[in-house]
């Protein structure tokens, strides 16, 4: 099972994610939220809130309870081998 090991904010609503298989990818939070709606996604319109992300048990989460599956994020990211 794939896990997220690290998340770094790159700017412009994008996070760099480091996965347990040695790959890294860029996840565009704003692009993801543009085609979805809901009260847990609304705070992600703010860069300040995006930066509050954390990794819990290999998943990407935020203080409001939103958690995104590492498997789904792996599919959504443009992947490259981690340096």
Buried (B, 14 or more C-beta within 10 A) or exposed (E): EBBBBEBEBEEEBBBBBBBEEEBBBBBBBEEBBEEEEEEEBEBBEEEEBBEBBEBEEBBBBBEBEBBBBBBEBBEBBEBEEBE
